[in-house]
Amino acid sequence: MKLYGNPFSTCTRKVLCTFAEKNAPFEFSVVDLGKGEQKQPAHLARQPFGVVPVLEDGSFQMYESRAIIRYLDAKLPGVKLTPEKLEDRARMEQWTSVEYSYFTPPAMKIVGQMVFAKMRGQTPDTNVVNAARETLKTPCDVIEKHLAKSPFFAGEQFSLADISFMPYVDYLFAAESGDLITSRPSFSAWWTKVSARPSWKKALGK
C-alpha cells in the first residue's frame, strides 16, 4: 500500500495512526503542502479536490480519511478498530459523525487562526477564535458527559471514532485552546490515555 499525504495534516495523521495500530507496512509519499503540490496535476489526478491523503492499494485508489481508515481496518490483519457488537459499532459511527459535524469545523477555525495564520506571519482574528470557542462548548460538554461513563467513544474498546477525534484535539492544544479539553475531567482523561498510545506517537513522528 502507498499513502500520499503530509505528516502535519490532520487527515493524514488519522491514517498514519490506523496503520500504526494495525502494525502494517506501507509506503509514504509526502505531498509538500507548503509548495502547493496538492494542487498540481499529478496529485489532482489522484484527489480531484486537491487535498490529502490518498491511498493506493494495488490498482485500487481512494481518498477521504474517514473512508480510508474504515477500509484499512476491514482489510488489514491485527487489532480490530471497529467493534463487533452492533450497538458499539453504531455508537462508533455516531461519534464519528459528531466529530465531523459539530467538533471539527469550529476546532479548525481556531487552528486556522492560531496556528496556520501565525505560520504565514498573519495576526490571528480573535473574533473568529472566540466565536469558534463558544461554538465548541456544546460538543465538548456533550463529549464530557459521554466519556464520564465510557472509557472510549464506542464503549470499552478503542476504535476508529477515537482516531477520528485525535488530530483535532491535538491541534487545539497547539492553538492555545487546550483548556477546552483540560477543563473537562473525563474528556481530559480520555486525551491523556489515547495520546500516550504508541500508534499516536508514531503518527506524530515521535
C-alpha atoms as a printed R data frame, in Angstrom:
    type eleno elety resid chain resno       x      y       z
1   ATOM     1    CA   MET     A     1   0.000  0.000   0.000
2   ATOM     2    CA   LYS     A     2   1.047  3.566  -0.650
3   ATOM     3    CA   LEU     A     3  -0.150  6.672   1.173
4   ATOM     4    CA   TYR     A     4   0.090 10.150  -0.303
5   ATOM     5    CA   GLY     A     5  -0.142 12.719   2.439
6   ATOM     6    CA   ASN     A     6   1.637 15.082   4.780
7   ATOM     7    CA   PRO     A     7   2.609 14.348   8.398
8   ATOM     8    CA   PHE     A     8   1.261 17.751   9.552
9   ATOM     9    CA   SER     A     9  -2.156 17.098   8.012
10  ATOM    10    CA   THR     A    10  -4.893 16.152  10.473
11  ATOM    11    CA   CYS     A    11  -6.489 13.775   7.985
12  ATOM    12    CA   THR     A    12  -3.164 12.141   7.133
13  ATOM    13    CA   ARG     A    13  -2.486 11.623  10.843
14  ATOM    14    CA   LYS     A    14  -5.690  9.586  11.191
15  ATOM    15    CA   VAL     A    15  -4.436  7.219   8.515
16  ATOM    16    CA   LEU     A    16  -0.899  7.081   9.948
17  ATOM    17    CA   CYS     A    17  -2.336  6.228  13.365
18  ATOM    18    CA   THR     A    18  -4.511  3.493  11.872
19  ATOM    19    CA   PHE     A    19  -1.566  1.951  10.028
20  ATOM    20    CA   ALA     A    20   0.406  2.005  13.289
21  ATOM    21    CA   GLU     A    21  -2.451  0.395  15.255
22  ATOM    22    CA   LYS     A    22  -2.607 -2.358  12.648
23  ATOM    23    CA   ASN     A    23   1.200 -2.652  12.665
24  ATOM    24    CA   ALA     A    24   1.085 -2.728   8.870
25  ATOM    25    CA   PRO     A    25   3.839 -1.688   6.447
26  ATOM    26    CA   PHE     A    26   3.182  0.920   3.769
27  ATOM    27    CA   GLU     A    27   4.990  3.385   1.532
28  ATOM    28    CA   PHE     A    28   4.593  7.042   2.484
29  ATOM    29    CA   SER     A    29   4.843  9.632  -0.287
30  ATOM    30    CA   VAL     A    30   4.946 13.108   1.236
31  ATOM    31    CA   VAL     A    31   2.932 15.775  -0.567
32  ATOM    32    CA   ASP     A    32   4.523 19.162   0.139
33  ATOM    33    CA   LEU     A    33   1.576 21.361   1.099
34  ATOM    34    CA   GLY     A    34   3.801 24.400   1.535
35  ATOM    35    CA   LYS     A    35   4.784 24.199  -2.137
36  ATOM    36    CA   GLY     A    36   1.207 23.556  -3.204
37  ATOM    37    CA   GLU     A    37   1.913 20.084  -4.550
38  ATOM    38    CA   GLN     A    38  -1.631 19.050  -3.585
39  ATOM    39    CA   LYS     A    39  -2.952 21.420  -6.277
40  ATOM    40    CA   GLN     A    40  -0.648 20.174  -9.030
41  ATOM    41    CA   PRO     A    41  -1.943 17.985 -11.896
42  ATOM    42    CA   ALA     A    42  -0.189 14.844 -10.645
43  ATOM    43    CA   HIS     A    43  -1.968 14.965  -7.306
44  ATOM    44    CA   LEU     A    44  -5.256 16.250  -8.699
45  ATOM    45    CA   ALA     A    45  -5.360 13.093 -10.820
46  ATOM    46    CA   ARG     A    46  -5.426 11.165  -7.534
47  ATOM    47    CA   GLN     A    47  -7.533 13.581  -5.475
48  ATOM    48    CA   PRO     A    48  -9.707 15.923  -7.563
49  ATOM    49    CA   PHE     A    49 -10.351 18.257  -4.604
50  ATOM    50    CA   GLY     A    50  -6.641 18.932  -4.128
51  ATOM    51    CA   VAL     A    51  -6.204 17.789  -0.540
52  ATOM    52    CA   VAL     A    52  -4.594 14.873   1.284
53  ATOM    53    CA   PRO     A    53  -4.472 11.943   1.929
54  ATOM    54    CA   VAL     A    54  -4.878  9.411  -0.869
55  ATOM    55    CA   LEU     A    55  -4.448  5.655  -0.503
56  ATOM    56    CA   GLU     A    56  -3.268  3.296  -3.227
57  ATOM    57    CA   ASP     A    57  -3.711 -0.443  -2.768
58  ATOM    58    CA   GLY     A    58  -2.514 -2.047  -5.971
59  ATOM    59    CA   SER     A    59  -4.875 -0.892  -8.709
60  ATOM    60    CA   PHE     A    60  -7.383  0.391  -6.140
61  ATOM    61    CA   GLN     A    61  -7.210  4.055  -5.174
62  ATOM    62    CA   MET     A    62  -9.324  6.093  -2.769
63  ATOM    63    CA   TYR     A    63  -9.424  9.350  -0.849
64  ATOM    64    CA   GLU     A    64 -11.218 10.785   2.236
65  ATOM    65    CA   SER     A    65  -9.536  9.881   5.518
66  ATOM    66    CA   ARG     A    66 -12.593  8.556   7.346
67  ATOM    67    CA   ALA     A    67 -13.295  6.188   4.450
68  ATOM    68    CA   ILE     A    68  -9.639  5.192   4.223
69  ATOM    69    CA   ILE     A    69  -9.354  4.183   7.877
70  ATOM    70    CA   ARG     A    70 -12.509  2.066   7.600
71  ATOM    71    CA   TYR     A    71 -11.020  0.336   4.565
72  ATOM    72    CA   LEU     A    72  -7.722 -0.293   6.325
73  ATOM    73    CA   ASP     A    73  -9.415 -1.707   9.402
74  ATOM    74    CA   ALA     A    74 -11.548 -4.048   7.305
75  ATOM    75    CA   LYS     A    75  -8.679 -5.250   5.117
76  ATOM    76    CA   LEU     A    76  -5.605 -5.403   7.319
77  ATOM    77    CA   PRO     A    77  -4.939 -8.068   9.953
78  ATOM    78    CA   GLY     A    78  -4.253 -7.186  13.549
79  ATOM    79    CA   VAL     A    79  -6.249 -5.392  16.212
80  ATOM    80    CA   LYS     A    80  -9.799 -4.557  15.198
81  ATOM    81    CA   LEU     A    81 -10.706 -0.880  15.428
82  ATOM    82    CA   THR     A    82 -14.393 -1.433  14.676
83  ATOM    83    CA   PRO     A    83 -16.403 -3.081  17.464
84  ATOM    84    CA   GLU     A    84 -18.087 -6.412  16.781
85  ATOM    85    CA   LYS     A    85 -21.150 -5.639  18.888
86  ATOM    86    CA   LEU     A    86 -23.783 -3.900  16.775
87  ATOM    87    CA   GLU     A    87 -24.626 -1.267  19.383
88  ATOM    88    CA   ASP     A    88 -20.973 -0.360  19.905
89  ATOM    89    CA   ARG     A    89 -20.394 -0.204  16.171
90  ATOM    90    CA   ALA     A    90 -23.377  2.110  15.810
91  ATOM    91    CA   ARG     A    91 -22.005  4.239  18.641
92  ATOM    92    CA   MET     A    92 -18.679  4.464  16.816
93  ATOM    93    CA   GLU     A    93 -20.448  5.753  13.720
94  ATOM    94    CA   GLN     A    94 -22.483  8.210  15.791
95  ATOM    95    CA   TRP     A    95 -19.414  9.763  17.393
96  ATOM    96    CA   THR     A    96 -17.503  9.879  14.126
97  ATOM    97    CA   SER     A    97 -20.440 11.870  12.769
98  ATOM    98    CA   VAL     A    98 -20.352 14.156  15.823
99  ATOM    99    CA   GLU     A    99 -16.659 14.754  15.211
100 ATOM   100    CA   TYR     A   100 -17.237 15.608  11.555
101 ATOM   101    CA   SER     A   101 -20.371 17.712  12.020
102 ATOM   102    CA   TYR     A   102 -20.023 19.530  15.342
103 ATOM   103    CA   PHE     A   103 -16.464 19.317  16.663
104 ATOM   104    CA   THR     A   104 -14.021 19.621  13.791
105 ATOM   105    CA   PRO     A   105 -15.431 22.675  11.951
106 ATOM   106    CA   PRO     A   106 -15.111 25.106  14.890
107 ATOM   107    CA   ALA     A   107 -11.898 23.440  16.076
108 ATOM   108    CA   MET     A   108 -10.265 24.031  12.703
109 ATOM   109    CA   LYS     A   109 -11.385 27.664  12.696
110 ATOM   110    CA   ILE     A   110  -9.345 28.095  15.870
111 ATOM   111    CA   VAL     A   111  -6.412 26.181  14.424
112 ATOM   112    CA   GLY     A   112  -6.598 28.169  11.213
113 ATOM   113    CA   GLN     A   113  -6.170 31.418  13.122
114 ATOM   114    CA   MET     A   114  -3.858 30.388  15.948
115 ATOM   115    CA   VAL     A   115  -1.570 28.010  14.062
116 ATOM   116    CA   PHE     A   116  -1.769 28.428  10.297
117 ATOM   117    CA   ALA     A   117  -2.262 32.210  10.206
118 ATOM   118    CA   LYS     A   118   0.681 32.646  12.552
119 ATOM   119    CA   MET     A   119   2.794 30.384  10.345
120 ATOM   120    CA   ARG     A   120   2.011 32.741   7.448
121 ATOM   121    CA   GLY     A   121   3.017 35.730   9.540
122 ATOM   122    CA   GLN     A   122  -0.570 36.949   9.899
123 ATOM   123    CA   THR     A   123  -2.290 38.253  13.011
124 ATOM   124    CA   PRO     A   124  -4.996 35.862  14.260
125 ATOM   125    CA   ASP     A   125  -8.557 37.142  14.123
126 ATOM   126    CA   THR     A   126  -9.616 36.938  17.762
127 ATOM   127    CA   ASN     A   127 -13.268 37.379  16.839
128 ATOM   128    CA   VAL     A   128 -13.148 34.188  14.781
129 ATOM   129    CA   VAL     A   129 -11.311 32.372  17.569
130 ATOM   130    CA   ASN     A   130 -13.698 33.487  20.301
131 ATOM   131    CA   ALA     A   131 -16.775 32.621  18.245
132 ATOM   132    CA   ALA     A   132 -15.387 29.182  17.459
133 ATOM   133    CA   ARG     A   133 -14.516 28.576  21.103
134 ATOM   134    CA   GLU     A   134 -18.070 29.462  22.055
135 ATOM   135    CA   THR     A   135 -19.430 27.064  19.421
136 ATOM   136    CA   LEU     A   136 -17.170 24.279  20.690
137 ATOM   137    CA   LYS     A   137 -18.563 24.458  24.213
138 ATOM   138    CA   THR     A   138 -21.663 22.422  23.403
139 ATOM   139    CA   PRO     A   139 -19.912 19.498  21.648
140 ATOM   140    CA   CYS     A   140 -17.245 19.480  24.352
141 ATOM   141    CA   ASP     A   141 -19.908 19.330  27.049
142 ATOM   142    CA   VAL     A   142 -21.710 16.511  25.243
143 ATOM   143    CA   ILE     A   143 -18.428 14.616  24.862
144 ATOM   144    CA   GLU     A   144 -17.611 15.153  28.537
145 ATOM   145    CA   LYS     A   145 -20.950 13.702  29.583
146 ATOM   146    CA   HIS     A   146 -20.441 10.639  27.382
147 ATOM   147    CA   LEU     A   147 -16.831  9.971  28.393
148 ATOM   148    CA   ALA     A   148 -17.773 10.240  32.055
149 ATOM   149    CA   LYS     A   149 -19.461  6.862  31.663
150 ATOM   150    CA   SER     A   150 -17.435  5.324  28.813
151 ATOM   151    CA   PRO     A   151 -13.640  4.960  28.541
152 ATOM   152    CA   PHE     A   152 -13.706  5.397  24.754
153 ATOM   153    CA   PHE     A   153 -16.196  6.829  22.294
154 ATOM   154    CA   ALA     A   154 -17.548  3.437  21.230
155 ATOM   155    CA   GLY     A   155 -17.507  1.899  24.690
156 ATOM   156    CA   GLU     A   156 -14.814 -0.283  26.220
157 ATOM   157    CA   GLN     A   157 -12.806 -0.551  23.006
158 ATOM   158    CA   PHE     A   158 -10.501  1.986  21.350
159 ATOM   159    CA   SER     A   159 -11.945  2.487  17.889
160 ATOM   160    CA   LEU     A   160 -11.882  4.499  14.693
161 ATOM   161    CA   ALA     A   161 -14.075  7.077  16.428
162 ATOM   162    CA   ASP     A   162 -11.250  7.862  18.856
163 ATOM   163    CA   ILE     A   163  -8.762  8.112  15.998
164 ATOM   164    CA   SER     A   164 -11.108 10.491  14.188
165 ATOM   165    CA   PHE     A   165 -11.061 12.978  17.074
166 ATOM   166    CA   MET     A   166  -7.372 12.778  17.964
167 ATOM   167    CA   PRO     A   167  -5.730 15.030  15.354
168 ATOM   168    CA   TYR     A   168  -8.145 17.878  16.024
169 ATOM   169    CA   VAL     A   169  -7.787 17.667  19.790
170 ATOM   170    CA   ASP     A   170  -4.016 17.668  19.396
171 ATOM   171    CA   TYR     A   171  -4.113 20.785  17.246
172 ATOM   172    CA   LEU     A   172  -6.377 22.577  19.736
173 ATOM   173    CA   PHE     A   173  -3.515 22.342  22.218
174 ATOM   174    CA   ALA     A   174  -1.149 23.756  19.610
175 ATOM   175    CA   ALA     A   175  -3.696 26.542  19.053
176 ATOM   176    CA   GLU     A   176  -3.639 27.552  22.737
177 ATOM   177    CA   SER     A   177  -7.149 26.190  23.286
178 ATOM   178    CA   GLY     A   178  -6.316 23.007  25.132
179 ATOM   179    CA   ASP     A   179  -8.262 24.368  28.080
180 ATOM   180    CA   LEU     A   180 -11.432 23.356  26.232
181 ATOM   181    CA   ILE     A   181 -10.285 19.796  26.891
182 ATOM   182    CA   THR     A   182  -8.461 20.059  30.226
183 ATOM   183    CA   SER     A   183 -11.363 21.911  31.874
184 ATOM   184    CA   ARG     A   184 -13.492 18.799  31.342
185 ATOM   185    CA   PRO     A   185 -12.105 15.950  33.510
186 ATOM   186    CA   SER     A   186 -13.400 12.975  31.543
187 ATOM   187    CA   PHE     A   187 -12.501 14.444  28.158
188 ATOM   188    CA   SER     A   188  -9.068 15.304  29.556
189 ATOM   189    CA   ALA     A   189  -8.573 11.787  30.951
190 ATOM   190    CA   TRP     A   190  -9.511 10.324  27.576
191 ATOM   191    CA   TRP     A   191  -6.951 12.529  25.849
192 ATOM   192    CA   THR     A   192  -4.211 11.643  28.318
193 ATOM   193    CA   LYS     A   193  -4.920  7.979  27.667
194 ATOM   194    CA   VAL     A   194  -5.174  7.977  23.869
195 ATOM   195    CA   SER     A   195  -2.354 10.432  23.235
196 ATOM   196    CA   ALA     A   196   0.003  8.086  25.091
197 ATOM   197    CA   ARG     A   197  -0.683  5.236  22.675
198 ATOM   198    CA   PRO     A   198   2.420  4.172  20.708
199 ATOM   199    CA   SER     A   199   0.414  4.409  17.482
200 ATOM   200    CA   TRP     A   200  -0.302  8.094  18.054
201 ATOM   201    CA   LYS     A   201   3.293  8.859  18.924
202 ATOM   202    CA   LYS     A   202   4.347  7.102  15.741
203 ATOM   203    CA   ALA     A   203   1.814  9.090  13.733
204 ATOM   204    CA   LEU     A   204   3.413 12.274  15.096
205 ATOM   205    CA   GLY     A   205   6.878 11.003  14.248
206 ATOM   206    CA   LYS     A   206   7.924 10.674  17.903
